[in-house]
């Protein structure tokens, strides 16, 4: 069920729920490599399991009870650990406007994007689960129930992230972001590390050290994840063939593309397209 259009009350718009997905078990743990959504905010709650997630270049070890925020436009990389305990809820939101922040931004850019819910973990779980259960019903009254549940989730998230703001602003964080932005703007090209050092006026050894500490990846690894993440988006959002997609994300050799895709995602491109489209229909409302 895809709900569109802002709900309004007394002329004031409220956040719009675009989708809600629930993933459970080891089968649902297919990585979603580096990608972004400019038109929406996304939020994920780990009801069970663990994983490693990179959000705006910073890598987080995620565990049960964690709430993850993906501001509109933020690059993120999702690698849940395959286990029977894995259980996540994720939702897409549009129309969120908070004072002093761009639309569809719940946290500031220098704030840690993962926060454990602590004593509010059960409350957050019940809200997501209630929202999921409501969306299983197809009667006309369901849409009126989504707004207050979504509003409650957003309010709790804002409270959690604003209670004790954990910022990432250090000199190495700033340098890491500079390298990240360069790679995001040039990842389709054949990048030489010396080109990055010249562009950013930075020592090669220091560049690699800073970026590895910042993101958990070398610049070349990060570039590969950007390419494969874009390929995943094209596989899911278009009917384009694999060779065309490989070329469009920077691979002139389709065999190299197949090898890297299978290495990062775990399955070949065509199988990924078929699997995810089926699973998305099954687990998203």
C-alpha angles and dihedrals in degrees: 000000000000114000117203134183130049118273111233133200123178089349095302118119122224128204115285121229108223098178144338123212131188121197124189136176136008093297090066094056099094108140119247101208126213112321142132142209116217096187102055149032117239128203128189130191122198106216089170142355131030144250147156120270129182115206120182090344097307118113121221132190102223127203142171112308096026122134117206125201123202108187116209108280096016116135112232138177122203122204110163116186112250107243140128088247093063110120123157139165119203130179139185119224133190132184098036110151120179124177113267095009134093118257114285093016114123096173134033118259093250095051124102107258097213125067130170113234093220112181089003094060095102091046092052092047093051092049094051091044092048090050090050092049092049091052091056089070118080100200121122095250096062097085092060089059096054097066099063092043092049091045090053092051092049092048092051091047091051091049093050095049096041098043093080108001109215107203130196098204107135129130091257091049090054092048091046089054091051091055091044092053092048091053092046090054096046107028094117090059129080097259123200116200090230088061090057093048091051093047093048098032091234136139112256096230092047092047093055092043095050095046094047090052091045100046108013090240138088114244090256092050091049091050090052091051091051090052095047092044090055089047090054090052091051092047091053099037103040142036092232118139123252095250092052091048092048091053094044093056094047108274115125090178112062092198090060088050092052091048095050094042092052091046095053101033100031097232135058120270098255093047090048092054093051095043098047096046090054094044093045091056090047100047106030128079 
